[in-house]
Amino acid sequence: MSELPPEPAAAATSEGPPLKILFVDDEPDLAPLIRQKFRRRVRSGELELDFAGDGQEALEKVLADPDIEVIVTDLNMPRMDGLTLLGRLDELDRRHKAVVVTAYGDMENIRTAMNKGAFDFLTKPIDMDDLQITLQQARRAVEREREADRVRRALGTYLSTEVAQAILANPGSLSLDGEMREVSVLMSDLSGFSQISETLPPEAVVRLLNVYLSAMTDVVDAFDGTIDEFIGDAVLAIFGAPIEQPDHADRAVACALAMQAKMDEVNEEMASLGLPRLEMTAAVNSGEVVVGSIGSEKRAKYGVVGSPVNLTARIQSQAAPGEVLISEATRQSVAAGLTLAETREAGLKGFAENVPLHSVRAISGEYAAALDDDEPHYRQLAEPLAFTFVHLDGKRVDSETIPGEIVRVSERGAEALVDGAVPARSDLRLDLTVPGAEPTQVYAKTLTSEPEGGRTRVRLRFTAVPESVGAALNELAPESA
């Protein structure tokens, strides 16, 4: 056997584990030849080499070591030949690149090998320069697949099938290191979930959340959104990342409307399971954020960071049950036509000036969607119903108790006269006793607030009310006002 030329200096070791190569050949002098050729790359940790004398031994080694990624195999061998080995490897449905070495150079064997999944082929006697080039190409192919695996782990179950497939087809389109990206952020939340969860056993709460979050995931997937995370009962979704979407605002707004529409189906399933009716709030905001892999080496996720995310959460806190609120930035980013129920300004934490908010009824265009027209119908009570209430600020309960009286009721709310000023979009906890029901607490958000004769007339949308109390309230006003 001729002397080998000196091995060139090894290239810089690529990140990640070494490339494991299994050489399969019954010629006893092949192993020392290959070891000498690649000794520097083995010492540097770039390569790991193993050898088998025939296809049967090679198959056993592959089964025992799932990290073998490149197999260089002869065709003519005892016990199991190379073509049979290729067929058995294909049955394993495992990641590997097989390079066939044939002494014949005939097209029939080569064609058969390629049909069985061979990555490339070489002819004997092996030209070491050709072998080195082929292995470099195999390495690049393996690293692309490693990157695809990394994408799968990073994204987990947050993406729709269509978006995941697009990324896996081109892993380079996803930057996990972080980049600035113009996106739309959608946040939804169940109204009164804390109060609902307090009245249900833990297993019922889990069942309720699974039904709700599964339905919302289906809707987000339908618009090719990315679920950043579930925060209890809240859903945080991104449009425009990891795949760039020029129409991210249109998709996000349409998705929020579709999520609200989906609540009818959700509540049908809740009723069949004996679980309470649910209502949801939703908001969309658009802006430039940092997107990428966030966390530590041990635990990370693909997500977004930036002030637009915080603003979305603030806007969502202003939404009433069944409502979709969007920011001015989103309104300007939407290309399709919007039907707005109203535009109002709100003072939000962290913002020096009032922020304009738009309540969306419908969007036209490719992603056309609309909310049902469910304008509340108020009915006059024969006698006002006295109650007291306190303001809520997040999880904090205000210490001041304020009196009021309900004068009209609707299916999901009430109109009341209260002492003092109550800003619109305030969160309240009402303490009341309805004839025929036990004293109870009802949670509500003020929709409108207008001064009237030294008091304030407010329209309330209930966010959490016991079913028996709601029924008793409706019985107090059997006729239309």
C-alpha positions as CSV (number, residue, x, y, z in Angstrom):
1,M,0.0,0.0,0.0
2,S,1.4,3.4,-0.9
3,E,2.4,6.0,1.6
4,L,-0.2,8.6,2.4
5,P,0.6,12.3,1.9
6,P,0.8,14.4,5.0
7,E,-2.7,15.3,6.4
8,P,-3.5,19.0,6.0
9,A,-4.1,21.0,9.2
10,A,-7.5,20.2,10.6
11,A,-10.2,22.8,10.1
12,A,-11.7,24.5,13.2
13,T,-13.9,22.1,15.1
14,S,-17.5,22.9,14.5
15,E,-19.8,23.5,17.5
16,G,-21.7,20.5,18.8
17,P,-20.8,16.8,19.1
18,P,-18.3,15.2,16.8
19,L,-19.3,13.6,13.6
20,K,-19.4,9.8,14.0
21,I,-18.4,7.8,10.9
22,L,-18.7,4.0,10.5
23,F,-16.6,2.4,7.8
24,V,-17.9,-1.0,6.6
25,D,-15.5,-3.1,4.6
26,D,-14.0,-6.6,4.8
27,E,-10.5,-5.5,3.8
28,P,-8.3,-5.6,7.0
29,D,-5.9,-2.9,5.9
30,L,-8.7,-0.2,5.5
31,A,-8.9,0.7,9.2
32,P,-5.3,1.7,9.7
33,L,-5.3,3.6,6.4
34,I,-8.4,5.6,7.5
35,R,-7.1,6.2,11.0
36,Q,-3.8,7.6,9.7
37,K,-5.6,9.9,7.3
38,F,-8.0,11.4,9.8
39,R,-5.8,11.1,13.0
40,R,-5.7,14.9,13.5
41,R,-9.4,15.4,13.2
42,V,-10.0,12.5,15.6
43,R,-7.6,14.0,18.1
44,S,-9.3,17.5,17.8
45,G,-12.7,16.0,18.5
46,E,-14.1,16.8,15.1
47,L,-14.5,13.1,14.1
48,E,-15.1,9.8,15.8
49,L,-14.3,6.7,13.7
50,D,-15.6,3.1,14.0
51,F,-15.2,0.0,11.7
52,A,-17.2,-3.1,10.8
53,G,-16.2,-6.1,8.7
54,D,-19.5,-6.6,7.0
55,G,-23.1,-5.4,6.8
56,Q,-24.3,-7.6,9.7
57,E,-21.7,-6.2,12.1
58,A,-22.4,-2.7,10.9
59,L,-26.1,-3.0,11.5
60,E,-25.5,-4.2,15.1
61,K,-23.2,-1.2,15.7
62,V,-25.8,1.3,14.3
63,L,-28.5,-0.2,16.4
64,A,-26.3,0.1,19.5
65,D,-25.1,3.6,18.8
66,P,-27.8,6.1,17.6
67,D,-25.2,8.8,17.2
68,I,-23.6,7.2,14.2
69,E,-24.5,9.7,11.4
70,V,-22.3,8.8,8.4
71,I,-21.8,5.2,7.1
72,V,-19.2,4.5,4.4
73,T,-19.9,1.0,3.1
74,D,-18.5,-1.4,0.6
75,L,-21.0,-3.4,-1.5
76,N,-19.4,-6.8,-1.9
77,M,-19.0,-8.3,1.6
78,P,-19.7,-11.6,3.4
79,R,-22.9,-12.3,5.5
80,M,-24.6,-9.1,4.5
81,D,-23.7,-7.0,1.5
82,G,-23.8,-3.2,1.2
83,L,-27.1,-3.0,-0.7
84,T,-28.9,-5.2,1.9
85,L,-27.4,-3.0,4.6
86,L,-28.8,0.1,2.9
87,G,-32.2,-1.5,2.8
88,R,-32.1,-2.4,6.5
89,L,-30.9,1.1,7.4
90,D,-33.8,2.6,5.5
91,E,-36.2,0.5,7.5
92,L,-34.8,2.1,10.8
93,D,-36.1,5.5,9.8
94,R,-33.1,7.1,11.4
95,R,-31.0,10.1,10.5
96,H,-27.9,9.0,8.7
97,K,-25.9,9.6,5.5
98,A,-24.7,6.5,3.7
99,V,-21.8,6.7,1.2
100,V,-21.3,3.6,-1.0
101,V,-17.9,2.4,-2.1
102,T,-17.8,0.0,-5.1
103,A,-15.0,-1.7,-6.9
104,Y,-17.1,-2.0,-10.0
105,G,-18.1,1.5,-10.9
106,D,-21.1,0.1,-12.6
107,M,-24.2,2.2,-12.9
108,E,-26.6,-0.5,-12.0
109,N,-25.2,-0.9,-8.4
110,I,-24.9,2.8,-8.1
111,R,-28.5,3.4,-9.2
112,T,-29.8,0.7,-6.8
113,A,-27.8,2.2,-3.9
114,M,-29.1,5.7,-4.5
115,N,-32.7,4.4,-4.7
116,K,-32.1,2.8,-1.3
117,G,-31.2,6.1,0.1
118,A,-27.4,6.4,-0.4
119,F,-26.1,10.0,0.0
120,D,-23.2,9.6,-2.4
121,F,-20.8,7.0,-3.9
122,L,-17.1,6.4,-4.4
123,T,-15.2,3.9,-6.5
124,K,-12.3,1.7,-5.5
125,P,-9.4,2.2,-5.1
126,I,-10.5,5.1,-2.8
127,D,-9.1,8.5,-3.6
128,M,-8.5,10.0,-0.2
129,D,-9.1,13.5,-1.5
130,D,-12.4,12.4,-2.9
131,L,-13.3,10.7,0.4
132,Q,-12.4,13.9,2.3
133,I,-14.6,16.0,0.1
134,T,-17.5,13.5,0.3
135,L,-17.3,13.4,4.1
136,Q,-17.3,17.2,4.3
137,Q,-20.5,17.3,2.2
138,A,-22.0,14.6,4.5
139,R,-21.0,16.7,7.5
140,R,-22.8,19.7,6.2
141,A,-25.9,17.7,5.5
142,V,-25.8,16.2,9.0
143,E,-25.3,19.7,10.5
144,R,-28.3,21.0,8.6
145,E,-30.4,18.2,10.1
146,R,-28.9,18.9,13.6
147,E,-30.0,22.5,13.1
148,A,-33.5,21.3,12.2
149,D,-33.6,19.2,15.4
150,R,-32.5,22.3,17.4
151,V,-35.4,24.2,15.8
152,R,-37.8,21.5,16.7
153,R,-36.7,21.5,20.3
154,A,-36.6,25.3,20.5
155,L,-40.1,25.8,19.1
156,G,-41.7,22.8,20.8
157,T,-45.5,22.8,20.3
158,Y,-45.9,26.5,19.8
159,L,-46.2,26.6,16.0
160,S,-48.8,25.5,13.5
161,T,-47.9,22.6,11.3
162,E,-47.5,24.9,8.3
163,V,-45.1,27.3,10.0
164,A,-43.1,24.5,11.6
165,Q,-42.7,22.8,8.2
166,A,-41.6,26.1,6.5
167,I,-38.9,26.6,9.2
168,L,-37.7,23.0,9.1
169,A,-37.4,23.2,5.3
170,N,-35.1,26.2,5.8
171,P,-33.8,26.3,9.4
172,G,-31.6,29.3,8.5
173,S,-34.8,31.4,8.3
174,L,-35.1,31.2,12.1
175,S,-32.7,33.2,14.2
176,L,-32.5,31.8,17.7
177,D,-29.9,34.3,18.8
178,G,-32.3,37.2,18.9
179,E,-33.2,39.9,16.3
180,M,-35.4,42.9,16.0
181,R,-38.6,42.2,14.2
182,E,-41.9,44.0,13.5
183,V,-44.7,41.8,14.8
184,S,-48.2,41.9,16.2
185,V,-48.8,40.5,19.7
186,L,-52.1,39.1,20.7
187,M,-53.1,38.5,24.3
188,S,-56.3,36.9,25.5
189,D,-57.5,36.1,29.0
190,L,-60.5,34.5,30.6
191,S,-62.8,36.9,32.5
192,G,-63.2,36.0,36.2
193,F,-61.1,32.9,35.9
194,S,-59.6,33.3,39.4
195,Q,-63.1,33.4,40.9
196,I,-64.3,30.4,38.8
197,S,-61.2,28.3,39.8
198,E,-61.9,29.0,43.5
199,T,-65.3,27.3,43.2
200,L,-64.2,24.2,41.3
201,P,-62.1,21.1,42.3
202,P,-58.6,21.1,40.8
203,E,-59.4,18.3,38.3
204,A,-62.3,20.4,37.0
205,V,-60.1,23.4,36.6
206,V,-57.6,21.4,34.6
207,R,-60.3,20.0,32.4
208,L,-61.8,23.4,31.8
209,L,-58.4,24.9,30.8
210,N,-57.5,22.0,28.5
211,V,-60.8,22.4,26.6
212,Y,-60.4,26.2,26.3
213,L,-56.7,26.3,25.5
214,S,-57.0,23.5,23.0
215,A,-59.7,25.4,21.1
216,M,-57.7,28.7,21.2
217,T,-54.6,26.9,19.9
218,D,-56.5,25.6,16.9
219,V,-57.6,29.2,16.1
220,V,-54.1,30.6,16.4
221,D,-52.7,27.8,14.2
222,A,-55.4,28.6,11.6
223,F,-53.9,32.0,11.2
224,D,-50.3,30.8,11.3
225,G,-49.6,32.5,14.6
226,T,-46.9,31.4,17.2
227,I,-48.0,30.7,20.7
228,D,-45.3,32.3,22.9
229,E,-46.8,30.9,26.1
230,F,-49.8,30.0,28.2
231,I,-49.8,32.1,31.4
232,G,-52.5,30.2,33.4
233,D,-55.6,30.9,31.4
234,A,-54.0,33.7,29.3
235,V,-52.7,33.1,25.8
236,L,-49.8,35.1,24.4
237,A,-49.4,34.7,20.6
238,I,-47.1,36.3,18.0
239,F,-47.7,37.1,14.4
240,G,-44.7,37.9,12.1
241,A,-42.2,35.7,13.9
242,P,-40.4,33.3,13.5
243,I,-41.6,33.5,9.9
244,E,-41.9,37.0,8.6
245,Q,-45.5,37.9,7.7
246,P,-46.1,41.3,6.0
247,D,-49.8,41.0,7.0
248,H,-49.1,40.1,10.6
249,A,-51.5,42.8,11.9
250,D,-54.4,41.6,9.7
251,R,-53.8,38.0,10.9
252,A,-53.6,38.9,14.5
253,V,-56.8,41.0,14.5
254,A,-58.7,38.4,12.6
255,C,-57.4,35.7,14.9
256,A,-58.6,37.6,18.0
257,L,-62.1,38.0,16.4
258,A,-62.1,34.3,15.5
259,M,-61.1,33.4,19.1
260,Q,-64.1,35.3,20.4
261,A,-66.4,33.6,17.9
262,K,-65.0,30.2,19.0
263,M,-66.2,30.8,22.5
264,D,-69.7,29.6,21.6
265,E,-68.3,26.2,20.8
266,V,-66.2,26.2,23.9
267,N,-69.2,27.0,26.0
268,E,-71.3,24.2,24.4
269,E,-68.6,21.8,25.5
270,M,-68.4,23.4,29.0
271,A,-72.2,22.8,29.3
272,S,-71.9,19.2,28.3
273,L,-69.2,18.7,31.0
274,G,-71.1,20.5,33.7
275,L,-68.6,23.3,33.8
276,P,-69.4,27.1,34.0
277,R,-69.8,29.4,31.1
278,L,-66.6,31.2,30.1
279,E,-66.0,34.7,28.6
280,M,-62.8,36.0,27.2
281,T,-61.1,39.4,26.6
282,A,-58.5,39.9,23.8
283,A,-56.1,42.7,22.7
284,V,-53.7,43.2,19.8
285,N,-50.7,45.6,19.6
286,S,-48.1,45.9,16.9
287,G,-44.5,47.1,17.2
288,E,-40.8,46.2,17.1
289,V,-39.7,43.5,19.5
290,V,-36.7,41.3,20.1
291,V,-37.5,37.7,19.1
292,G,-35.3,34.7,19.7
293,S,-34.4,31.9,22.1
294,I,-34.8,33.2,25.7
295,G,-33.6,31.5,28.8
296,S,-30.6,29.4,29.9
297,E,-28.7,26.6,28.4
298,K,-30.8,24.1,30.4
299,R,-34.2,25.6,29.7
300,A,-35.1,28.1,27.0
301,K,-38.0,28.9,24.7
302,Y,-38.6,30.9,21.6
303,G,-40.2,34.2,22.6
304,V,-40.5,38.0,22.4
305,V,-39.3,40.8,24.6
306,G,-40.0,44.5,24.3
307,S,-42.4,47.3,25.4
308,P,-45.0,46.3,22.7
309,V,-45.6,43.1,24.7
310,N,-46.1,45.0,27.9
311,L,-48.5,47.5,26.2
312,T,-50.5,44.5,24.8
313,A,-51.1,43.3,28.4
314,R,-52.1,46.8,29.5
315,I,-54.6,47.0,26.6
316,Q,-56.0,43.6,27.3
317,S,-56.7,44.6,30.9
318,Q,-59.0,47.3,29.5
319,A,-61.1,44.9,27.4
320,A,-64.6,43.9,28.4
321,P,-65.7,40.2,28.1
322,G,-66.3,39.4,24.5
323,E,-64.4,42.4,23.2
324,V,-61.4,42.8,21.0
325,L,-59.3,45.9,21.6
326,I,-56.4,47.0,19.4
327,S,-53.8,49.8,19.6
328,E,-53.4,52.7,17.2
329,A,-50.2,51.1,15.9
330,T,-52.2,47.9,15.0
331,R,-55.0,50.0,13.4
332,Q,-52.5,51.7,11.2
333,S,-50.7,48.4,10.3
334,V,-53.9,46.6,9.2
335,A,-54.3,46.7,5.4
336,A,-57.8,45.4,5.3
337,G,-60.9,47.4,6.3
338,L,-61.9,47.5,10.0
339,T,-65.3,48.0,11.5
340,L,-64.9,49.7,14.9
341,A,-67.5,49.7,17.6
342,E,-65.9,52.7,19.3
343,T,-62.6,54.5,19.9
344,R,-61.7,55.7,23.3
345,E,-58.7,56.8,25.3
346,A,-57.4,55.2,28.4
347,G,-54.8,56.0,31.0
348,L,-52.5,53.0,31.2
349,K,-49.7,52.3,33.8
350,G,-46.3,53.3,32.5
351,F,-47.6,55.7,29.9
352,A,-47.6,59.5,30.6
353,E,-50.4,60.2,28.1
354,N,-53.7,58.6,27.4
355,V,-53.5,55.8,24.9
356,P,-56.2,55.5,22.1
357,L,-57.9,52.1,22.0
358,H,-60.1,50.8,19.3
359,S,-62.9,48.2,19.9
360,V,-63.1,46.1,16.7
361,R,-66.3,44.5,15.4
362,A,-65.0,43.1,12.1
363,I,-62.2,42.9,9.6
364,S,-62.6,42.5,5.9
365,G,-60.2,41.2,3.2
366,E,-58.5,37.8,3.1
367,Y,-59.0,37.1,6.8
368,A,-62.5,38.4,7.1
369,A,-64.0,37.8,10.6
370,A,-66.6,39.5,12.7
371,L,-68.2,39.4,16.2
372,D,-71.8,38.5,16.7
373,D,-74.0,41.5,17.3
374,D,-75.0,40.9,20.9
375,E,-75.9,44.4,22.1
376,P,-77.2,43.9,25.7
377,H,-81.0,44.3,26.3
378,Y,-81.6,46.0,29.7
379,R,-84.8,45.3,31.7
380,Q,-86.1,47.6,34.4
381,L,-86.2,46.3,38.0
382,A,-89.5,46.9,39.8
383,E,-87.4,47.9,42.9
384,P,-83.8,48.9,42.9
385,L,-81.5,46.2,44.4
386,A,-79.0,47.6,46.9
387,F,-75.4,46.5,46.9
388,T,-71.9,47.6,48.0
389,F,-68.7,47.4,45.9
390,V,-65.0,47.8,46.1
391,H,-62.5,48.6,43.4
392,L,-60.0,46.0,42.3
393,D,-56.5,46.7,41.1
394,G,-55.0,43.5,39.8
395,K,-55.0,41.2,42.8
396,R,-55.3,44.1,45.3
397,V,-58.7,44.9,46.8
398,D,-59.4,48.6,47.6
399,S,-60.3,49.1,51.3
400,E,-63.1,51.7,50.6
401,T,-66.6,50.2,50.4
402,I,-69.1,52.2,48.2
403,P,-72.9,51.8,48.1
404,G,-75.0,51.5,45.0
405,E,-78.2,50.1,43.6
406,I,-78.9,48.1,40.5
407,V,-81.8,49.5,38.5
408,R,-81.7,47.5,35.3
409,V,-80.3,44.1,34.3
410,S,-79.3,42.3,31.1
411,E,-78.4,38.7,30.4
412,R,-74.7,39.4,31.3
413,G,-74.7,42.6,33.2
414,A,-76.5,45.5,34.8
415,E,-77.0,49.2,35.0
416,A,-76.6,50.8,38.4
417,L,-76.5,54.1,40.3
418,V,-73.5,54.4,42.6
419,D,-72.2,57.0,45.0
420,G,-69.0,58.8,44.0
421,A,-67.1,58.7,40.7
422,V,-66.3,55.3,39.1
423,P,-64.1,55.5,36.0
424,A,-65.1,53.5,32.9
425,R,-63.2,50.1,32.6
426,S,-62.9,49.8,36.3
427,D,-62.8,46.3,37.8
428,L,-65.3,45.9,40.7
429,R,-66.3,43.4,43.2
430,L,-70.0,43.6,44.2
431,D,-71.4,42.3,47.4
432,L,-75.2,41.8,47.1
433,T,-78.1,39.6,48.2
434,V,-80.6,38.7,45.5
435,P,-84.0,37.6,46.8
436,G,-84.1,33.8,46.5
437,A,-80.3,33.5,46.6
438,E,-77.5,33.5,49.3
439,P,-75.4,36.6,49.8
440,T,-72.7,36.5,47.2
441,Q,-69.9,38.4,45.4
442,V,-70.2,39.3,41.8
443,Y,-67.2,40.6,39.7
444,A,-67.8,43.1,37.0
445,K,-66.1,45.7,34.7
446,T,-67.7,49.1,34.1
447,L,-68.4,49.7,30.4
448,T,-69.7,53.3,30.7
449,S,-69.7,55.8,33.5
450,E,-71.8,59.1,33.5
451,P,-72.6,61.5,36.3
452,E,-76.3,61.8,37.2
453,G,-77.7,64.0,40.0
454,G,-74.8,63.7,42.4
455,R,-74.3,60.0,41.7
456,T,-72.8,58.0,38.8
457,R,-74.8,55.8,36.4
458,V,-72.6,52.9,35.3
459,R,-73.2,50.0,32.9
460,L,-71.6,46.8,34.2
461,R,-70.5,43.7,32.4
462,F,-70.3,40.8,34.8
463,T,-67.0,38.9,34.6
464,A,-67.9,36.2,37.2
465,V,-71.3,35.6,38.6
466,P,-72.7,32.4,40.2
467,E,-75.3,30.8,37.9
468,S,-77.9,30.8,40.6
469,V,-77.4,34.5,41.2
470,G,-77.6,35.3,37.5
471,A,-80.8,33.4,37.2
472,A,-82.3,35.2,40.3
473,L,-81.3,38.6,38.9
474,N,-83.1,37.9,35.6
475,E,-86.2,36.8,37.4
476,L,-86.4,40.2,39.1
477,A,-87.0,41.8,35.7
478,P,-89.3,39.5,33.6
479,E,-90.5,42.2,31.3
480,S,-88.7,44.5,28.8
481,A,-88.1,48.1,29.9
